[in-house]
Amino acid sequence: VQLQASGGGLVQAGGSLRLSCATSLNAFSAYAMAWYRQAPGQQRELVARISRFGGTDYADLVKGRFTISRDRAKKSVYLQMNSLEPEDTAVYYCNRADAPLNWGQGTLVTVSS
């Protein structure tokens, strides 16, 4: 199974990025999906979650700034990130929300102050 995150880059504080995650999950529609991030020297943390029905949950630190969405036809998950802060700097990963599979390479987001 492939989980290919893309869309990261260098952005100034206050800027926006849209991350994409293309998957090869056979039963994509049956899974809740999530975006996670891992900052240098820190543990991986859950950022946003979307249920198989489209319901969403967010970590308090990103609530109101990030939006998760999914496209069943494309087996893809997206993360729109607005009002980015230097503290958002991390490698971002997508995975199943309830039973994560092998982690892909992720995509690096760097927010400069």
GUPANU-895289 format. One record per residue: x, y, z of N, C-alpha, C, O, CB in turn; residue in three letters. Coordinates in Angstrom, 2 decimals. Glycine has a CB too. Example, Ala and Ser with C-alpha at 12.3 -4.5 7.8 and 13.67 -1.06 7.14 Angstrom:
REM GUPANU-895289
- n_c1/n_c2/n_c3/ca_c1/ca_c2/ca_c3/c_c1/c_c2/c_c3/o_c1/o_c2/o_c3/cb_c1/cb_c2/cb_c3/residu
- 13.19/-5.69/7.80/12.30/-4.50/7.80/13.20/-3.30/7.80/14.24/-3.32/8.46/11.31/-4.47/9.05/ALA .
- 12.85/-2.25/7.08/13.67/-1.06/7.14/12.90/0.03/7.87/13.41/1.14/8.04/14.08/-0.60/5.72/SER .
***
This chain:
REM GUPANU-895289
- n_c1/n_c2/n_c3/ca_c1/ca_c2/ca_c3/c_c1/c_c2/c_c3/o_c1/o_c2/o_c3/cb_c1/cb_c2/cb_c3/residu
- 0.85/-1.19/0.00/0.00/0.00/0.00/0.89/1.24/0.00/1.85/1.33/0.76/-0.97/0.01/1.23/VAL .
- 0.55/2.18/-0.86/1.30/3.43/-0.93/0.49/4.58/-0.37/-0.71/4.70/-0.60/1.72/3.73/-2.36/GLN .
- 1.18/5.42/0.39/0.60/6.65/0.93/1.58/7.76/0.59/2.56/7.97/1.31/0.34/6.55/2.49/LEU .
- 1.33/8.47/-0.49/2.28/9.44/-1.02/1.82/10.85/-0.73/0.90/11.36/-1.37/2.46/9.25/-2.52/GLN .
- 2.47/11.48/0.23/2.15/12.86/0.58/2.99/13.81/-0.26/4.15/13.52/-0.57/2.39/13.12/2.09/ALA .
- 2.40/14.94/-0.63/3.10/15.95/-1.43/2.53/17.31/-1.13/1.50/17.44/-0.46/3.00/15.64/-2.94/SER .
- 3.21/18.35/-1.62/2.70/19.70/-1.48/3.41/20.54/-0.44/3.10/21.72/-0.28/1.28/19.65/-1.15/GLY .
- 4.35/19.96/0.27/5.08/20.72/1.27/6.03/21.71/0.63/6.21/21.72/-0.59/5.84/19.78/2.19/GLY .
- 6.65/22.53/1.46/7.60/23.51/0.96/7.92/24.54/2.01/7.58/24.38/3.18/7.06/24.19/-0.28/GLY .
- 8.57/25.59/1.57/8.95/26.70/2.45/7.96/27.84/2.27/7.69/28.26/1.15/10.40/27.18/2.17/LEU .
- 7.43/28.33/3.37/6.44/29.40/3.31/6.67/30.34/4.50/7.15/29.92/5.55/4.99/28.83/3.32/VAL .
- 6.34/31.59/4.31/6.47/32.55/5.40/5.29/32.42/6.37/4.21/31.97/5.99/6.56/33.99/4.85/GLN .
- 5.52/32.82/7.59/4.45/32.81/8.57/3.26/33.61/8.05/3.42/34.69/7.47/4.94/33.38/9.92/ALA .
- 2.08/33.06/8.25/0.87/33.68/7.74/0.45/33.16/6.38/-0.66/33.44/5.91/1.05/35.14/7.67/GLY .
- 1.32/32.41/5.75/1.03/31.88/4.42/0.20/30.61/4.46/-0.24/30.16/5.52/2.31/31.63/3.69/GLY .
- 0.00/30.03/3.28/-0.85/28.85/3.13/-0.16/27.80/2.28/0.67/28.10/1.42/-2.19/29.23/2.50/SER .
- -0.51/26.55/2.53/-0.10/25.43/1.71/-1.24/24.43/1.65/-2.07/24.35/2.56/1.19/24.77/2.26/LEU .
- -1.28/23.67/0.58/-2.26/22.60/0.46/-1.50/21.29/0.22/-0.81/21.13/-0.79/-3.29/22.88/-0.70/ARG .
- -1.63/20.38/1.16/-1.00/19.09/1.04/-1.96/18.09/0.40/-3.17/18.16/0.60/-0.54/18.59/2.41/LEU .
- -1.39/17.18/-0.35/-2.17/16.11/-0.98/-1.59/14.76/-0.59/-0.39/14.64/-0.35/-2.20/16.27/-2.52/SER .
- -2.44/13.77/-0.53/-1.99/12.41/-0.24/-2.71/11.45/-1.17/-3.92/11.27/-1.07/-2.24/12.03/1.25/CYS .
- -1.97/10.86/-2.07/-2.51/9.86/-2.97/-2.29/8.48/-2.36/-1.18/8.16/-1.94/-1.86/9.95/-4.38/ALA .
- -3.33/7.68/-2.31/-3.22/6.35/-1.70/-3.55/5.26/-2.72/-4.16/5.52/-3.76/-4.14/6.23/-0.48/THR .
- -3.14/4.06/-2.40/-3.50/2.91/-3.22/-4.36/1.95/-2.39/-4.42/0.75/-2.67/-2.23/2.18/-3.75/SER .
- -5.03/2.50/-1.38/-5.87/1.66/-0.52/-7.06/1.11/-1.29/-7.81/1.87/-1.91/-6.37/2.46/0.69/LEU .
- -7.22/-0.20/-1.27/-8.31/-0.83/-2.01/-9.68/-0.46/-1.45/-10.64/-0.31/-2.21/-8.15/-2.33/-2.00/ASN .
- -9.78/-0.32/-0.17/-11.07/0.02/0.45/-11.00/1.41/1.06/-11.39/1.62/2.21/-11.45/-1.03/1.54/ALA .
- -10.51/2.33/0.29/-10.28/3.70/0.79/-11.52/4.27/1.47/-11.44/4.89/2.53/-9.85/4.62/-0.35/PHE .
- -12.67/4.07/0.85/-13.90/4.66/1.37/-14.29/4.11/2.74/-15.08/4.73/3.45/-15.03/4.42/0.39/SER .
- -13.76/2.97/3.10/-14.13/2.33/4.36/-13.32/2.83/5.55/-13.63/2.50/6.69/-13.98/0.84/4.24/ALA .
- -12.29/3.61/5.28/-11.38/4.01/6.35/-11.50/5.48/6.72/-11.69/6.35/5.86/-9.96/3.71/5.93/TYR .
- -11.40/5.74/8.01/-11.13/7.10/8.44/-9.66/7.37/8.12/-8.81/6.49/8.28/-11.45/7.31/9.97/ALA .
- -9.37/8.57/7.69/-8.01/8.95/7.31/-7.56/10.14/8.15/-8.38/10.85/8.74/-7.93/9.29/5.80/MET .
- -6.27/10.33/8.20/-5.75/11.40/9.04/-4.45/11.95/8.49/-3.73/11.30/7.73/-5.55/10.90/10.47/ALA .
- -4.16/13.16/8.89/-2.85/13.77/8.69/-2.15/13.82/10.04/-2.75/14.16/11.06/-2.97/15.20/8.05/TRP .
- -0.88/13.48/10.01/-0.04/13.53/11.18/1.16/14.41/10.85/1.43/14.70/9.69/0.41/12.09/11.62/TYR .
- 1.88/14.82/11.89/3.12/15.55/11.66/4.13/15.20/12.73/3.79/14.80/13.84/2.86/17.07/11.64/ARG .
- 5.39/15.35/12.35/6.48/15.09/13.28/7.52/16.18/13.14/8.17/16.30/12.10/7.10/13.69/13.05/GLN .
- 7.67/16.97/14.17/8.68/18.01/14.20/10.00/17.42/14.67/10.01/16.38/15.33/8.24/19.19/15.12/ALA .
- 11.11/18.05/14.34/12.42/17.52/14.74/12.50/17.30/16.25/12.20/18.19/17.04/13.53/18.46/14.29/PRO .
- 12.91/16.11/16.63/13.09/15.80/18.04/11.81/15.55/18.81/11.84/15.39/20.03/13.81/16.89/18.67/GLY .
- 10.69/15.50/18.10/9.41/15.31/18.78/8.71/14.07/18.24/9.05/13.55/17.18/8.52/16.54/18.61/GLN .
- 7.72/13.62/18.99/6.93/12.46/18.56/5.93/12.87/17.48/5.52/14.03/17.39/6.20/11.83/19.75/GLN .
- 5.56/11.91/16.68/4.54/12.14/15.67/3.20/12.41/16.37/2.86/11.74/17.35/4.43/10.92/14.69/ARG .
- 2.46/13.38/15.87/1.17/13.73/16.47/0.10/13.82/15.39/0.37/14.13/14.23/1.27/15.06/17.23/GLU .
- -1.11/13.53/15.81/-2.24/13.62/14.90/-2.66/15.07/14.75/-2.82/15.78/15.75/-3.42/12.76/15.39/LEU .
- -2.85/15.51/13.53/-3.21/16.90/13.24/-4.69/17.03/12.90/-5.37/17.91/13.42/-2.37/17.44/12.09/VAL .
- -5.17/16.14/12.04/-6.55/16.23/11.58/-7.02/14.84/11.17/-6.25/14.01/10.70/-6.69/17.23/10.40/ALA .
- -8.30/14.62/11.37/-8.91/13.31/11.09/-10.20/13.51/10.33/-10.95/14.45/10.62/-9.16/12.52/12.39/ARG .
- -10.47/12.64/9.36/-11.73/12.68/8.63/-12.30/11.28/8.60/-11.63/10.33/8.21/-11.54/13.24/7.18/ILE .
- -13.55/11.16/9.01/-14.20/9.86/9.04/-14.57/9.42/7.63/-14.44/10.18/6.68/-15.46/9.91/9.94/SER .
- -15.01/8.18/7.52/-15.39/7.69/6.19/-16.66/8.39/5.70/-17.00/8.33/4.52/-15.60/6.16/6.21/ARG .
- -17.37/9.04/6.63/-18.58/9.77/6.25/-18.32/11.26/6.06/-19.23/12.01/5.70/-19.65/9.56/7.29/PHE .
- -17.08/11.69/6.31/-16.73/13.09/6.08/-16.68/13.95/7.33/-16.36/15.13/7.24/-17.69/13.68/5.15/GLY .
- -16.98/13.39/8.48/-16.86/14.14/9.71/-15.40/14.42/10.04/-14.54/13.57/9.79/-17.52/13.40/10.86/GLY .
- -15.11/15.59/10.58/-13.72/15.99/10.80/-13.45/16.35/12.26/-14.33/16.80/12.99/-13.38/17.18/9.92/THR .
- -12.20/16.14/12.65/-11.71/16.53/13.97/-10.30/17.08/13.80/-9.56/16.67/12.91/-11.72/15.33/14.99/ASP .
- -9.96/18.04/14.67/-8.66/18.68/14.55/-7.99/18.79/15.91/-8.65/18.90/16.95/-8.80/20.07/13.92/TYR .
- -6.66/18.75/15.89/-5.90/19.06/17.09/-6.16/20.53/17.44/-6.33/21.37/16.55/-4.37/18.77/16.90/ALA .
- -6.17/20.83/18.72/-6.47/22.20/19.16/-5.53/23.21/18.53/-5.94/24.33/18.23/-6.38/22.29/20.68/ASP .
- -4.27/22.83/18.32/-3.29/23.77/17.81/-3.57/24.22/16.38/-3.09/25.27/15.96/-1.93/23.15/17.88/LEU .
- -4.34/23.45/15.62/-4.58/23.79/14.23/-6.05/24.11/13.95/-6.40/24.49/12.83/-4.13/22.66/13.34/VAL .
- -6.89/23.97/14.94/-8.32/24.18/14.74/-8.58/25.61/14.25/-8.06/26.58/14.82/-9.09/23.91/16.06/LYS .
- -9.37/25.72/13.21/-9.67/27.02/12.64/-8.69/27.47/11.58/-8.95/28.44/10.87/-9.71/28.03/13.72/GLY .
- -7.57/26.77/11.47/-6.56/27.14/10.46/-6.40/26.06/9.39/-6.13/26.39/8.23/-5.22/27.39/11.14/ARG .
- -6.57/24.80/9.76/-6.39/23.69/8.83/-7.74/23.07/8.50/-8.66/23.07/9.32/-5.45/22.62/9.43/PHE .
- -7.85/22.54/7.27/-9.05/21.86/6.83/-8.67/20.57/6.11/-7.91/20.59/5.15/-9.90/22.76/5.90/THR .
- -9.21/19.47/6.59/-8.96/18.18/5.96/-10.14/17.82/5.06/-11.29/18.12/5.39/-8.73/17.07/7.03/ILE .
- -9.86/17.19/3.94/-10.92/16.74/3.04/-10.46/15.47/2.34/-9.29/15.10/2.41/-11.28/17.84/2.00/SER .
- -11.40/14.81/1.66/-11.05/13.58/0.96/-11.82/13.50/-0.35/-12.90/14.06/-0.49/-11.35/12.36/1.85/ARG .
- -11.24/12.78/-1.29/-11.86/12.54/-2.59/-11.89/11.02/-2.80/-10.85/10.41/-3.05/-11.10/13.28/-3.76/ASP .
- -13.07/10.44/-2.69/-13.17/8.99/-2.77/-12.77/8.48/-4.14/-12.11/7.44/-4.26/-14.59/8.53/-2.44/ARG .
- -13.15/9.18/-5.17/-12.85/8.73/-6.53/-11.34/8.70/-6.78/-10.85/7.83/-7.50/-13.53/9.63/-7.56/ALA .
- -10.63/9.63/-6.20/-9.19/9.70/-6.39/-8.41/9.01/-5.28/-7.18/8.97/-5.31/-8.75/11.15/-6.48/LYS .
- -9.13/8.46/-4.31/-8.48/7.81/-3.16/-7.43/8.73/-2.56/-6.31/8.32/-2.26/-7.82/6.47/-3.59/LYS .
- -7.81/9.96/-2.38/-6.86/10.97/-1.92/-7.40/11.75/-0.73/-8.61/11.87/-0.54/-6.51/11.93/-3.05/SER .
- -6.47/12.26/0.05/-6.80/13.08/1.20/-6.01/14.39/1.07/-4.90/14.40/0.56/-6.46/12.35/2.55/VAL .
- -6.60/15.47/1.54/-5.99/16.79/1.40/-5.95/17.50/2.75/-6.76/17.23/3.64/-6.75/17.64/0.36/TYR .
- -5.01/18.42/2.87/-4.94/19.26/4.06/-4.66/20.69/3.63/-3.55/21.00/3.19/-3.86/18.74/5.05/LEU .
- -5.65/21.54/3.74/-5.47/22.96/3.47/-5.00/23.62/4.76/-5.68/23.55/5.79/-6.79/23.63/2.95/GLN .
- -3.84/24.25/4.68/-3.25/24.87/5.86/-3.14/26.37/5.64/-2.44/26.82/4.73/-1.86/24.26/6.18/MET .
- -3.83/27.13/6.46/-3.81/28.59/6.37/-3.20/29.18/7.65/-3.07/28.50/8.67/-5.24/29.15/6.14/ASN .
- -2.84/30.43/7.56/-2.27/31.14/8.73/-1.16/30.32/9.39/-1.13/30.14/10.60/-3.37/31.45/9.76/SER .
- -0.26/29.85/8.57/0.80/28.97/9.07/1.71/29.72/10.03/1.96/30.91/9.89/1.62/28.40/7.91/LEU .
- 2.19/28.97/11.02/3.06/29.50/12.06/4.37/28.71/12.06/4.39/27.55/11.63/2.37/29.44/13.46/GLU .
- 5.45/29.32/12.54/6.72/28.56/12.60/6.59/27.24/13.35/7.29/26.27/13.04/7.80/29.40/13.28/PRO .
- 5.69/27.19/14.33/5.48/25.96/15.09/4.84/24.84/14.26/4.79/23.69/14.71/4.61/26.25/16.30/GLU .
- 4.37/25.17/13.07/3.80/24.15/12.18/4.88/23.44/11.38/4.59/22.50/10.64/2.78/24.78/11.23/ASP .
- 6.11/23.88/11.51/7.20/23.25/10.78/7.35/21.79/11.21/7.53/21.50/12.39/8.51/24.01/11.00/THR .
- 7.27/20.88/10.23/7.33/19.44/10.53/7.27/18.68/9.21/7.02/19.25/8.14/6.15/19.01/11.48/ALA .
- 7.50/17.38/9.31/7.20/16.48/8.20/5.77/15.99/8.40/5.40/15.51/9.47/8.23/15.26/8.13/VAL .
- 4.98/16.14/7.36/3.56/15.78/7.42/3.33/14.45/6.70/3.86/14.22/5.61/2.68/16.89/6.80/TYR .
- 2.54/13.60/7.32/2.23/12.29/6.79/0.72/12.09/6.76/-0.01/12.66/7.57/2.90/11.18/7.62/TYR .
- 0.26/11.29/5.82/-1.14/10.85/5.87/-1.13/9.35/6.13/-0.17/8.65/5.79/-1.92/11.21/4.54/CYS .
- -2.21/8.86/6.72/-2.33/7.44/7.02/-3.76/7.15/7.44/-4.56/8.07/7.61/-1.32/7.01/8.12/ASN .
- -4.07/5.91/7.61/-5.35/5.55/8.19/-5.39/6.10/9.61/-4.37/6.14/10.30/-5.57/4.00/8.17/ARG .
- -6.54/6.52/10.02/-6.66/7.15/11.33/-6.65/6.14/12.47/-6.09/6.42/13.53/-7.92/7.98/11.38/ALA .
- -7.27/4.99/12.27/-7.47/4.06/13.38/-6.46/2.91/13.41/-6.27/2.30/14.46/-8.86/3.49/13.30/ASP .
- -5.85/2.62/12.32/-4.86/1.53/12.26/-3.81/1.91/11.23/-3.83/1.40/10.11/-5.54/0.16/11.91/ALA .
- -2.90/2.79/11.62/-1.93/3.27/10.65/-1.12/2.15/10.01/-0.73/1.18/10.66/-0.99/4.24/11.32/PRO .
- -0.88/2.30/8.74/-0.06/1.36/7.99/1.39/1.83/8.02/1.73/2.77/8.75/-0.57/1.20/6.52/LEU .
- 2.23/1.20/7.25/3.61/1.66/7.15/3.64/3.12/6.71/2.91/3.52/5.80/4.42/0.78/6.17/ASN .
- 4.48/3.90/7.36/4.54/5.32/7.08/5.34/5.57/5.80/6.37/4.95/5.57/5.17/6.08/8.26/TRP .
- 4.84/6.47/4.99/5.57/6.86/3.80/6.64/7.89/4.15/6.99/8.05/5.32/4.62/7.42/2.74/GLY .
- 7.17/8.57/3.15/8.23/9.54/3.38/7.72/10.84/3.96/8.48/11.57/4.60/8.96/9.82/2.10/GLN .
- 6.48/11.14/3.76/5.94/12.40/4.24/6.37/13.55/3.35/7.11/13.37/2.38/6.38/12.65/5.66/GLY .
- 5.90/14.72/3.70/6.27/15.93/2.96/6.65/17.02/3.97/5.93/17.24/4.95/5.10/16.41/2.03/THR .
- 7.76/17.68/3.74/8.30/18.63/4.69/7.66/20.00/4.50/7.62/20.55/3.40/9.81/18.73/4.55/LEU .
- 7.17/20.54/5.59/6.64/21.89/5.63/7.55/22.72/6.53/7.77/22.38/7.69/5.15/21.92/6.13/VAL .
- 8.06/23.81/5.98/8.92/24.71/6.75/8.30/26.10/6.73/8.08/26.67/5.66/10.37/24.74/6.19/THR .
- 8.03/26.63/7.90/7.41/27.95/8.03/8.43/28.89/8.65/8.88/28.69/9.78/6.11/27.89/8.88/VAL .
- 8.79/29.91/7.91/9.78/30.87/8.41/9.09/32.05/9.08/7.99/32.44/8.71/10.67/31.37/7.25/SER .
- 9.75/32.59/10.08/9.17/33.71/10.83/9.52/35.05/10.19/9.11/36.09/10.70/9.65/33.68/12.28/SER .
***
